[in-house]
């Protein structure tokens, strides 16, 4: 066990947040050259390599191979949920919507998880949690409509797909709540199985590939900094932390930093309704994390 070091934990957590802030821009760049499914496949395979390297470094192959013998069906199904279904749906949403809309809506997954916990885990919602949900989804509505009552300009299909991705991601975490397997070997098998499902999908319904270095590079970047290395940094930060609440609060920086990059690199005009709506989403997340009666 490593000795807790809050300063080191904050540094690792900040690095993870800064890297996560870049991925919405990377998604949009990659989708100029790749289909959503192709992007998931490249990113997932890259993540498998990242996790395999970390397992080798930590000497965890014994635990990893044991999981293959005892939990094959579980991880085959989990890989079907994530990365196969979740990231495929998420990237479809990014192909339909401006990056500023898709990334903001994606941050509501924690609220969605609280909703799903009611029928799945038989939990109840407090008044504070219900209020937090109303605040967060008010932010989603504001972002989706741009503050206009002329709903004909709203891409409801794209918004629905983005919200569906939060259901998949929340469901994935709810399934993992009682999973006590080592996290990195577990992720290795999730992403290996997810990659196999994606290869099967590509075999059944092949799509034409543009072998452009920009799309390939962006896909690998997503695999490293959205799915692979950044998760490991975050995991190490949480393990080093003396106060995990301080680390978890860093995540609220990511969407606003992401907007700066979306504006600077993609050239999207950031609407004031996006900033207000994203602030409402973050406020809702903050209220739901700091539960009180």
N, C-alpha and C positions, 0 to 999 in steps of 0.2 A: 504493500500500500504506500502511495506517495504521500509525503507530508503536505498538508494544505498550505497553499500560498496564494493569498487573495490577490496580490499584485500580479502574479503570473497568470492567475485565472482570468483577471480582467483583461490582460493583454491578449490572451488566447481568444477570449470571448469577443473582444473588439475586432480582432483579425477575422474571425468567422463572420461577424456581422458585416464588415466591410466587403468581404468576398460575396456574401449573399446579396448585397445591394447591387452587384454587377450583373446578376444572372438574368433579370428581366430583359435587359438590353441584349444580352447574349442570345436569349430565346428568339427575339425578333430578328436578329441578324442571321441566325442559323436557319430560321424558317423562310428566309428569302431564297435558300438554296436546297432545302430539305423538306420533305413532308413531315408532319408531326410524328408519324410512326418511325420514320427513318431517324429523326432526331433522338427519339427515345432509345432506339436500338444502339446508336453510336455512343450515347451518353451512358447507357446501362452497361455496355461492354467495358467502357473505360472505368466505370466504378468497380466492376468485378476485379479488374487489374489492381486498382488502388487498394481495395480491401484485402486481396490476396497478398499484396506486398506487406501490408500492415500485420497480417496474420503471421507471415514468415518472420518479420522483425520481432514480434512478440512471442514467437514459438508456440502458437496456439493451434497448430494443425491437428493435434490429437483431439482437442475439443471439437474442432470444426468437422473432422471426419466422423466423429461419434454422432454429431447431429444428423449427418447424412444417413446414418443407419437407423436412427431412432425417430427422426422427425421429418422424413421425406415428404409425406403427404401434406403435413402442415405447411412446410415452406414452399411446396409446389403451389398450393392454394394462395399463400401469402404473396408469392411472387406474381401471381396472376392479378392480385389487387394492386400491388406496388412492387416494381415500377410499371408493369404492363398497362393496367387500366388507368391508374391515377395520372401518370405523366403523359400518357397518350391523350387523355381527355384535357388535361391542363394545356398541352401544347396546341390542341385544336382551339381552345379558348383564346390563346395568344394569337393564333392565326386569324381569328375572327374579330378581335378587339384591339384597340390601342393598348400599348404596354401599360400605360398609367391606370387604365381601368382593370385589366386582367390581374396585375400584381396587387392592387388594392383589395379586390374581392377575394383573392387567394388568402389574404391574412385573416379572413373570418373563419378559417377552419376550426379554430379553438372554440368559437361560439357554436359552430355546427356540432362539434364533439359533445358539448354540454347538452344539446338537444337530443342527440342520438343516445346519450347515456340514460335518458329516461326510459325508453322502451327496452334497450339492450341490457343495461345494468340495474334497471329498476330503481334508479335514483330519482330524487325529487329536485325541483328547482325552487330556490328561494326568491323572494321578491326582488332582492338585489340582482340576482342572476337574470331574472326576466327583464328587469330594467336595463341591464347591460346589453342584452340581446336586442332590445328595441333601439337602443342608441347605435349599436353597430350596424344593424340592418337599415336604419335611417341613413347612415353613411353610404351603404351600398346603393340605396335608392337614389341618393343625391348624385353619386358618381355615375350611375347608369343613365339617368335622365339629363344630367347636366344642369339640373335646377329648372328645367323647362317642363311645362305641362303638355307640350306637344309631343306625345309619346311616339309619334310616327318616325322620329329621328333616332329612336333608341333601338339598338341591336339586341332585341330580347333573346334571340337564339344564342348569341355569344355570351350574354349575361347568364342565361340558364346553364350553358355548358360550364362556365367558370364556377357557378354555384355547385354544379354536380361534382366538379373536381374536389370541392371542399368536403362533400359527403364521402367520397372515396378515401381521402386522406384521413378524415376523422375516424372512419370505420377501421382503417388500418391501425391507427393508434389504439383504438378501443380493443381490438383483438389482441394487441401486444401488451395490454396492461398487466396481465397475469403471466406473461412470458418471462421466465427467469433465465433463459439461455444467455450466454455471453453476447453482448450487443454486436461486436464486429463480426464474429462467425455467423451470427443470425442474419446480419445484413448481407454478408457474402452469399449465403444460400438464397435469400430473397432476390437479390439482383442476378444471380446466376440463373435461377428458375425463370425470372422475368425475362432475361435475355433469350432463353430457350423458347418461351412462349412467343416472343416477338419474332424470332427466326421462323417459327412455325407459321405465324401470321403472314410473314413475308413470302414464305414458300407457297402458301395457299392462295394469296392474293398479291402477287409481285407488283411492285411499283417501279417506274423508271427512275434511275438514280442519276443525279448530276454530280459527277466526280469533280467538284470544285473545291479547291483547298480552303476557301473561306467557310463553306458549309461544314466541311470535315473538321476544321480547326475549332469552329464555334461549338460543334457537337462534343468534341473532346473537352473543350473548356467547361461546358455544362456538366459533363460527367465528373470532372475533377472538382469544380467549385460549387456545384449545386448538390450533387449526390454523394461525392466521395470524400475528398480531403477536408472539406469544410465541416462535414459532420464529425469527422475525427477530431478536429480542432475544438468544436463545441463540446464534444464528449470529454476531452481532456480538461477543458475549462471548468466544466461542472464537477469533475473529480478533484480538481485542485482547489476549488472554492471553499472558503470558510463560511461565506454567506451566499447561497445560491440565488437568493432573491435579487441581489445586485447584478449578478450575471444575466439572469433572465430578463431584467429590465433593459439590457442593451439591445434586445431584439427590436424594440420600438424605434431605434435609430434607422434600421435597415430600409423600411419603405420610403422614408423621406430622402435618404441618401440616393435611393434608387431613382426617385423622380428627377434628381439633379442630372444623373447620367442619362436618363431617358431624354431629357431636354437637350443635353450637350451633345450626345452621340447620335441619337435617332432623329433629333430635330422636332420631336413632338411639342406642340404648344401645351404647356401644363395649365389646365383650367383651374380657376379658383375653386370651383365646385369639387374638383378632385382633392385638393388640399384640405378643404373643410370636411369632405366625406371621409378621407383617410384619417383625419384627426378624430372624427366620431368613431370610426372603427377601432382605432387604438385606445380611445377612452373606454369603449365597451369592453375591449380585451383586458384593460387594466382593472376595471371594476369587477370583471368576472374572476380574475386571478386573485384579487384581494377581497375574498368573500367575508361578508359580515352580515349579521342579522339586523 
